[in-house]
Each structure stands twice: as C-alpha cells, then as structure tokens.
Amino acid sequence: MKKRFVNIGPIDRIPLGQGISFLIDGEEIAVFRSRGGEIFAIENRCPHRQGPLSEGIIGGGKVICPLHGHKFDLATGQGGEKHECVRVFKVWKDEDQIFMEWPTAKIKPQEKDCAMVGL
Amino acid sequence: MKKKLVVIGNGMAGARVVEEILSRTPDQFEIVMFGAEPYGNYNRILLSNVLNQTQDPTEVMMNPFSWYKENHITLHLGVKAFKIDRTKKVVLGKPLSPEAVPYLHDEKFATQEEMVVPYDYVIIATGSRPFVPPIEGWGQAGTFLFRTLDDCHSIAQYSQKCHKAVVIGGGLLGLEAARGLLTHQLEVTVVEAAAGLMANQLDQESAQILKRTMEAMGIRVLTSMKTSKIISNENKISALGFSDGTSIETDMVVVSAGIRPITEVAQASGLNVNKGIVCDDQMRTSDFDIFSLGECVEHRGKLYGLVEPIWEQARVLADIVTGVAPQAVYMGSKTGTKLKVMGVELASMGEKDTDRIEDEVLVYRDPNRGIYKKLIVRDNKIHGAILLGDTEFADTLMQLFMREEAVPQNRSELLFGFVSGAALVKASDLPDHAQICNCNGVSKKQIMHAITENNCSSVAAVGGKTKAGKGCGSCRGMIAQLIEDCLGKVSYDASEHYYVTGVPLEKSQLVREIQTRGLKSVSRVFEILAQGKEDADSKAGLASLLKTIWPGEYEDERDARFINDRVHANIQKDGTFSVVPRIYGGVTTPDELMRIAQAAVKYKVKMVKITGGQRIDLLGVKKEVLPLIWKDLGMPSGHAYTKAFRTCKSCVGTDFCRYGVGDSIDLAQAIEYRFQGIESPHKMKLATAGCPRNCSEAYVKDIGAVAIEGGSWEIYIGGAAGSTVRKGDLLCTVKTQEEVLAMIGRFIQYYREHAKYLERTYGFVERIGIDILRNILVKDSLGICNQLDERIAQAVAAYKDPWKEADIPAYSGQFEGPRLIEVLREAENNG
C-alpha cells in the first residue's frame, strides 16, 4: 500500500518547547517539539471551540488549548474530557528534517466518542 | 437469555432509572433506549447557565456516550417511539427529521421506515413539554421556548440582533431565562398572568419582595397580565399585546409558562392516561410489563416536576423491574425546593398559605434586605415554609418537613437557628436514602459509600466520585459534615495549597528554594524541584514568579509563557488577537488618534473598541500583522493581555472639573509610567479619582487613589467590579503624589511576593486581612518595607516595552502564521 509523506522542514523551525501550525491539503496541523526532543503532530483545532492548539503551552506530553484550557494528550489525542479527542499523525525525524505520514483518503470527522462536538 | 428492556426517553429520568437498574443487576437486561433529542442526556436544571454562558454545553451533559457503550446500551438518538404494540410486544419508532422539535407533538419524520424493537419490559420516561398559552402570532421568527439545549442556542443567537426581550411566565425557568437574556445585554421584561412571581413557591407578600429584587437587578416585571398577541411589523416582532388592549415593545418573545406531560405514546398504546400516564405504587402503568416515571407520570393524582421525587420513583421502579426488592413501593413525595433564582436564595416547601384558624403562622420580614421567612406549623409539624433571601436553615427545615418530625417549642429556632448557630439536624442523623445533593440527586448513602469505600476524604473528592456538590454547591457543608463524622476531619487536597500543581511546594517554600538554589528558568525549576517532570499547567505560573524573584536576571523561556505573553496580544475566540496601546491615564492626543485610525484602516481591523480602562482596542488582528501594526502605532504596549499592571483610569481631575480636589490625571499618568508592565499573580486594574464622587470608580479597583478635601489621597486596595464586586479597603491616607506612588509600589510588591498564582487582589486582601496589611505596609511591623521598596524599584528598572520585539523578534517564528506545506512524495509503505 502506498503512503504519502510530508516534509515539514528542519527541526529548528519549531521553537523549543512550542508548536507551530501547517496547512496541508486544506487541513490545519499542529506540530510540537518538546524540550525533551520529542515531536508530535495533531490536528490544530480544539474540538471544544476550535481554539488553535499550536499556540498552547505543552509539557508532560500534554497540550493546553489557549482558549478555554481543554487538555489533550499529544501522543494519543485523548482529551481530558472523556468525549473529546483530536486526531494524531505519525511524525519522525530524519537527519534534521521532520517528516509526517499523511493519510491518502480525505480526512473525515472521526467516528469517535466525540459526536457531541456539534453542540 | 437476557430479558429485553426498552426505555422510551433519554432525559434525566430515563437515564437515571437505567443507572439504578445497572447498579442493582448489571447484566440482567439487554437495554435499548430511545431519545428524541439528538444529544446524550443532560442536566436540564443547569440550562440557564448555558444560556448565560457560565457553563459550556459540554459541562451539563450527564452521561457521555462512552457510558452507553460501556454498559452495552443501544441508544437510538433522534428517534421517536410512537407506539407500543402490546400484542406483538414490540416498540415502534421512527427517526425524526433534523428540523423536528423533539418535544412537540410534531410528526416530522426523516423516513417512513419503522424501527421495530421487541421487549419484555418497557419504561416510559417521555417527560414533559412546555405549555404555550394561546397567543396570536406565536410560532413566527423571534418566538422561542426555553426547554432544550437547542432552545438555548437559538435564543442566544437571535438575541444578538435584539434590544428588547419579553419572557412570558414568571416561574423559576422564566426568571432564569430572563437572567440569561440580561447577560446578553437586552432590556428584559417578565410577564406573568398570575398575581405574583413564582406562584408555585411564593405567597403574595414574598412574591412582592422578589419582584422588587428583580426590578432592582434591571428586569421589568408585569403581573396579572394576559398576553393575547404578538404584533409584528414587516415580518419582525415589534410588540406584545395584552388582553386589556395595552402593549409593550419587544424584539423577541420567550415562553416559559409551565409544562405538560408528554403522553402520546402511552395514549397510542392504549394505556390509562389522565393528566399524566397513570401509575400505581410500583410505577406500573395499566399494562403489567410497562412502567413509567418522571414528569410524564401521574401518581395518586399528583404530577411531579422536581428531581427528588423522580429519583425516588427511579429507585422503586428499579427495585421492582429487577426483582431485587419486589415489595418496594412509592408512596408519593412531599415536595420542597431550595433554589437560587437570579442569585436570590429561595426555599419553599409544603403549603404557602393556610386558612385554618388553628394553624400557627410565623412571619419575619426584612424588606430592606429582601428577606422574608414564613412558617406554617400544623399539629406541631411543619406544614409549609417559605424562605426568601436567606436560606441558611433551609436544610434543617426541609428535613423536619420531609420526615414529619415535631418542631422545637421555641419556634424562632426554626427561622433563625440556635443562638449558637448549630444546625438542628445533623447530616449524620439523616437516613441513608436522604438526598443531600438536590441538583445531581445524590443520596447520603452514595456519599457515605464514596467516603468509606473509595476513600474520598475531601469535598472535592466526593464530588469527583458522585457528582455531589457540583451543581449549585449549597450542600457542600453537609458533605463536609459527613466526611468529618466518618473520618474525624475533612482533608483538603494538599495540592490546593501548592503555588502550582506540578511543584509540590507552597509559595513561600517555593520562593525560598528558588532563591537559595539560584533557579532562574522554568525548566531548571522542574529539573531540580519536580524530579525533571515538566507540567504544562505549571509553566505560566512559574514564569511569572521567576520574573518577580529575579528582575532583569530571569532566563526567559518563551515556551513557558501563555500565547498572550509570547506575542504580547490577547488571543480572541477566532484565534486573532487584540491590540491595546498604552494611553497613559486615559489621556491621548489627536496625533495618536490619527495613527490609531490609520493603522486600523491599513490593517483592516475588525472592530475598534473603547475599553473600560480608557483605552482603545483594535480587534481581529492576525498574529503575523502584530509587529507591523505596533510599528505603525508607535505607542508602547498597554499590557492588556497579561497578568500584570494593566492600566490606571482617571477622571478629569482639577484642570477642568468643578469639583476636583486632587490632580487625578497627573497622578494616574505617573502611576502608569512607573508600574507599566509589572507582572503579578493576576492582573491589576487601577484608578485615581479627583474627589470622592469617584467618577473613575477607584473604590472598586485593585488599587484606587481618591483625593479628599485638604489635598490628601486615600489609597484603597482589594476592590473589584468584575464577577466579584467588592469595595476596596482603605489602606492609608497620604499627603503627596510621591507617597501615593511609594505606597502603591509597596503593596504591589507584597502582592507579587505573597499572593497565589491567579489570586486577584480582592481575594488576597480578604485572605490576609486589611488590618494585618496595614501593620505590615504602613506601620512596618515586620521591618520589610525598605526591602519591598527596593525590590519594586528593581522591577520598575527592568521594564522593557515588549512591543519593541517588532524590530527584533525574541525567537524565529514568533509572529508567523500557519505555513503552507505540500504533500511531497509518495512511497511504498516500509513501516
């Protein structure tokens, strides 16, 4: 099966301990670089009120949405609220470049326990 | 094989009875639920909070979808069960079309295809629908019911284009709707057909007092008025007409005039229906296998619309249907309510009035404070009671009333408690099934279980386990009592006292550790004091503290800052930012105004707003534009985005005002020049007033200076006029402007060093006490004033205008927006 990859650019493009956002195929993705050197990629919009997660404070593997403080696990996408979660993407470092796996199908809202997002 | 149980209705009653059943026999039934509303189940009691935006819709949801999944419940959302075929033993349902109003007898179905679900037992919990009195013009755009989350949403949206609103119905929900509308800045009138507000709970006299209280809050109240028609003009509502021929102007109409049971499905199935679905003491309908509970039920001739009786019905029904306690009976409930309407406390139980001469009626009135207490005693027991404005002893009264216990000989104890203030009824004396939390329907038994079995030793922990105390919070005292009786003491989560959650130290200890170990960056603090464990929640608090401890030397790690402090602007709901330049003392110049106007035009800002702090806010600015607009403005940052000194408002003072006795403008500007950008545990808003007329609201500021006759200045601290309103406490009176600046600086530094993170000055001043603060800061009882003065001077010297980062960004990418990336290549999946 073919997979698509995205080259996000050099790692130092992301300020240490922060995130930045990318527009890929019309989707907004937040990519974070922790102080410990890990890289994470998640969808950029908080399911609560669409806050930009890339602007959130990270630490201990979590990001806090800057608008209302909802929290998400950077590795799994699980939110602090049971019914909230964000999609996560596979990212890795090759030399000093960051790559991300990009789904081939158009991204659809997930069938997840977050059906109440529409509220 | 499992028996099949179908529950019609996914509201509070339906979900509650399922919870009760599962707690008795988790595996006995295969459960299918029908819910006409498209959501999971939510706490309708809290809807007005959603309307007035103090709670988010997600916070009022009671059972997340995962709960249904975990318990293997099949949930048909947006599907209306319309008939039970009792011979075939199947329930028939059809999906509603999205525009159907779930609680109306509205048969807009998405398809004609029927859903057929076989059953062994059915529970009908269809609840009730709002009652709409016959009004001409009802149903057009701008008319609303107030019953569901969708209603809240539509009302809130529509109100944005309205100035005036009328709520028809002066009951609890009607008043709550009015409160919600008030927060949307509308002129609100409540219209009630009866002679007084809250006719179910209040007698004439208390209704009058409540009316006055409502009017003082800005709500107009019309009683004994019957609405006859809604008048519109060019397809837009313009007025409401009454049966006496008069009318009032309005742009929208919300009806909250009581409820009626929803009984169609029972009727269509041939069950016995009177006012409600008739049930026996085992909550059975006229069909042995069909049960019912909740607002749709008529039991012994009575309908119930309160949570507590319905929870009782749920317990009995669950006992019966599971066979766990086949003798269980529901005998009806005595009803009493304790509630808050627009912030006014109210408790009401039993009868409101009596005409029996032998009844004792005790009344206490304090109209000035809006307090009214009335007690009807019959045969030495409470027959009815109304407590308005002061419900301190309501719990006691309610328990005496519910349990039909004899009341003390000295009746005044009932209204005012014992002189010692001890409660008449202790939580420990209550029976296990007594309901402690009325909002979430939690019994003493459940709370005791949480305390003894789940080791919950704090009120917060009990709440986490049982939801008790998480509604209005009025039962938290009772919960604390239960914990104390059980465990000897109530513990507080130790972490409550930590300065930040991620470093297990109180502020004073933390400061000492940071100073003695010379920790100058947030990552060093985590490394040394938290075993290297980084905690996102703690970063911003630590950054603020480090900057206070090490002015000028602090190692600034930008990732520890909240986004506002990374880019020196306030993030808005759409992800854009607001820009507020500093306007010292609220005094600007034509030249500055022109630059602001030109920048606003050039960068197409979405709104230019005069702020409450006498400044100008440019809203809707994209992150990447921030440095450009700052440069064009050529004004320093107003720090309207951070936990720091914000602004100092002033009145026009002595130059022009006929009454001014002190130069408030000069002082305000001096204050702003000195303290601009000083970071603190929370924001500080200041004001100076040229005379005690207080035009600049200095009495309700974090710090306010008020000029008095004779040229002196009074300094007030700890005032607030936000969600909390508090008049500041007088710290001292001084003679000169220099002294004012010195005292303010001293207080600010003490606050910076001793307040908890995110503790506003009003909380801080109240916690420490003004007398103690006066001793420390004015009389120098600790001998630290010199040091405080020195340290604030250092902080002042370390000030840099953060908007200078427009020229040299602090780090690359600081002001960059989303970057466009293309999918570059495709490859075989090699892991």
Interface residues (C-beta under 8 A of the other chain):
Chain A: M1 K2 K3 R4 F5 V6 N7 I8 G9 R13 I14 P15 L16 G17 Q18 I20 S21 F22 L23 I24 D25 E28 S34 R35 G36 N44 H48 R49 Q50 G51 P52 S54 E55 G56 I57 I58 G59 G60 K62 V63 I64 P66 L67 H68 K71 E81 K82 H83 E84 W102 D113 A115 M116 L119
Chain B: Y39 G40 D56 P57 T58 M61 P64 F65 S66 K69 L149 G502 S523 K533 E534 D535 A536 D537 S538 K539 A540 E557 R558 D559 A560 R561 F562 I563 N564 R566 I571 K573 G575 Y811 S812 G813 Q814 E816 G817 P818 R819 L820 I821 E822 V823 L824 R825 E826 A827 E828 N829
